[in-house]
Amino acid sequence: MPILVTGACGFIGAWTVRRLLELGERVVLTDVSGDLSRLRYVVDGADRLPFVRGDIVDEGFIENIVRNYGVDAIIHLAAFQIPQCRADPVRGALVNVIGTLRVFEAAKKNRDIVRRVVYASSAAVFGPPELYGEGPVPVNAPLKPTTHYGAYKVCNELTANAYWHESGIPSVGLRPQVVYGYGRDVGVTSDASRAIKAAIARRPYRIRFGGLIDMQYVEDVAHLFAISAIKDFDGARVYNVRGDVISVAELVKIIEEATGVSGLITFEDKPLPIPAYLDDSETEKDLGPLKKTPAREGVAKTAEFFLGLLRRGELDLSDLT
Ligand SMILES: NC(=O)c1ccc[n+]([C@@H]2O[C@H](COP(=O)([O-])OP(=O)(O)OC[C@H]3O[C@@H](n4cnc5c(N)ncnc54)[C@H](O)[C@@H]3O)[C@@H](O)[C@H]2O)c1
């Protein structure tokens, strides 16, 4: 029975589909977008995979896919990012909150076949770093988001908890921070990936934040989503995600070393309003062993990917303007 991936045309979606296939799973994909370009670059034979296009907010849409394909588990990645939620909080809530409810309702109505739901939460459920003091932020630290996006993610974690207690639907919510790699071009923290692309294209680029960030290479995060859907746990579990914490100044140096450019990539000295150091000991215990690609290695892999596209004349630079 296949695993359903929502938001499959997106960045983490495409890499998660690839990881699921590597692990021998069958998949069915859905997205409101019909742009399969990320999937085609990341997944061999992407055009042959079952794909159902539609809006997750529409009543019955996910339910029908679950029933028609006999879905075993759902990995829910479809969402608006921080800027989209800020620009239109009501539509943001429809996609991020109601969309998540649609996923859980589909699981509930097909409890006989759906084993579990895995969904993307975010480190944005936490408030500004100064609220948490020194040391890694534990998974059960108080949630005090300052963005609509973060508030919707908190709501989704509570929704998942309610579906476990009221309907017995097991779930895993994962909280990434700055995921990077080929295909990341939506949201503020996509600047880390765009800066690598800009360096490859020999274009100037200004990263809109500074301070410490947790660089999480997309293949590591995709593995976490895949394994969370394959393993069997009870409860409504939520896990912090941790990669390689570095400063943006260090990131710029790493990009320069990987691409041979100098002085083109700059950054604003304004930290992100979310903590960089998250405690992922529970994640390691339940979902490990985890791979945490060092930023130097992940940036080099990403630069190589972009360089391949540049050499073939296929590097899309439209997100750099
Ligand atoms: N990328 C990161 O660094 C990061 C960090 C923390 C959390 N997350 C979360 O991970 C998930 C995936 O992020 P991503 O970086 O792949 O984002 P993305 O923007 O690349 O992909 C999201 C996908 O959702 C689809 N979508 C949007 N609205 C939809 C709707 N109404 N119906 C169906 N599909 C819809 C989009 O078409 C897109 O393909 C999101 O929930 C995001 O909030 C991402």
The ligand as a Tripos MOL2 file, in Angstrom:
@<TRIPOS>MOLECULE
LIG
   44    48     1     0     0
SMALL
NO_CHARGES

@<TRIPOS>ATOM
      1 N1         11.9790   24.3180    4.0650 N.am      1 LIG1
      2 C1         12.1940   24.5480    5.3490 C.2       1 LIG1
      3 O1         13.2840   25.0120    5.7620 O.2       1 LIG1
      4 C2         11.1290   24.2300    6.3600 C.ar      1 LIG1
      5 C3         11.4000   24.4590    7.7180 C.ar      1 LIG1
      6 C4         10.4160   24.1500    8.6500 C.ar      1 LIG1
      7 C5          9.2120   23.6160    8.2420 C.ar      1 LIG1
      8 N2          8.9630   23.4130    6.9110 N.ar      1 LIG1
      9 C6          7.6680   22.8590    6.5050 C.3       1 LIG1
     10 O2          7.8900   21.7510    5.6410 O.3       1 LIG1
     11 C7          6.8300   21.6470    4.6860 C.3       1 LIG1
     12 C8          7.3830   21.6130    3.2880 C.3       1 LIG1
     13 O3          8.1660   22.7890    3.0660 O.3       1 LIG1
     14 P1          8.8880   23.0860    1.6840 P.3       1 LIG1
     15 O4         10.1240   23.8510    1.9930 O.co2     1 LIG1
     16 O5          8.9480   21.8470    0.8890 O.co2     1 LIG1
     17 O6          7.8240   24.1100    1.0450 O.3       1 LIG1
     18 P2          7.4600   24.3900   -0.5060 P.3       1 LIG1
     19 O7          6.8200   25.7360   -0.5080 O.co2     1 LIG1
     20 O8          8.6300   24.1460   -1.3660 O.co2     1 LIG1
     21 O9          6.3800   23.2710   -0.8140 O.3       1 LIG1
     22 C9          5.0580   23.3470   -0.3530 C.3       1 LIG1
     23 C10         4.1530   22.7120   -1.3940 C.3       1 LIG1
     24 O10         2.8050   22.8080   -0.9060 O.3       1 LIG1
     25 C11         1.9880   23.0560   -2.0260 C.3       1 LIG1
     26 N3          0.7260   23.6820   -1.6040 N.ar      1 LIG1
     27 C12         0.5420   24.9620   -1.1840 C.ar      1 LIG1
     28 N4         -0.7580   25.1890   -0.9680 N.ar      1 LIG1
     29 C13        -1.4250   24.0420   -1.2650 C.ar      1 LIG1
     30 C14        -2.7850   23.6630   -1.2520 C.ar      1 LIG1
     31 N5         -3.7410   24.5230   -0.9170 N.pl3     1 LIG1
     32 N6         -3.1110   22.3930   -1.6050 N.ar      1 LIG1
     33 C15        -2.1550   21.5180   -1.9660 C.ar      1 LIG1
     34 N7         -0.8290   21.8230   -2.0210 N.ar      1 LIG1
     35 C16        -0.4750   23.0750   -1.6620 C.ar      1 LIG1
     36 C17         2.8020   23.9860   -2.9150 C.3       1 LIG1
     37 O11         2.3400   23.9620   -4.2620 O.3       1 LIG1
     38 C18         4.2020   23.4170   -2.7620 C.3       1 LIG1
     39 O12         4.5120   22.5060   -3.7930 O.3       1 LIG1
     40 C19         5.9060   22.8400    4.9750 C.3       1 LIG1
     41 O13         4.8840   22.4240    5.8510 O.3       1 LIG1
     42 C20         6.8090   23.8140    5.6980 C.3       1 LIG1
     43 O14         6.0820   24.6840    6.5240 O.3       1 LIG1
     44 C21         9.9010   23.7120    5.9580 C.ar      1 LIG1
@<TRIPOS>BOND
     1     1     2 1
     2     2     3 2
     3     2     4 1
     4     4     5 ar
     5     4    44 ar
     6     5     6 ar
     7     6     7 ar
     8     7     8 ar
     9     8     9 1
    10     8    44 ar
    11     9    10 1
    12     9    42 1
    13    10    11 1
    14    11    12 1
    15    11    40 1
    16    12    13 1
    17    13    14 1
    18    14    15 2
    19    14    16 1
    20    14    17 1
    21    17    18 1
    22    18    19 2
    23    18    20 1
    24    18    21 1
    25    21    22 1
    26    22    23 1
    27    23    24 1
    28    23    38 1
    29    24    25 1
    30    25    26 1
    31    25    36 1
    32    26    27 ar
    33    26    35 ar
    34    27    28 ar
    35    28    29 ar
    36    29    30 ar
    37    29    35 ar
    38    30    31 1
    39    30    32 ar
    40    32    33 ar
    41    33    34 ar
    42    34    35 ar
    43    36    37 1
    44    36    38 1
    45    38    39 1
    46    40    41 1
    47    40    42 1
    48    42    43 1
@<TRIPOS>SUBSTRUCTURE
     1 LIG1         1 GROUP 0 **** ****
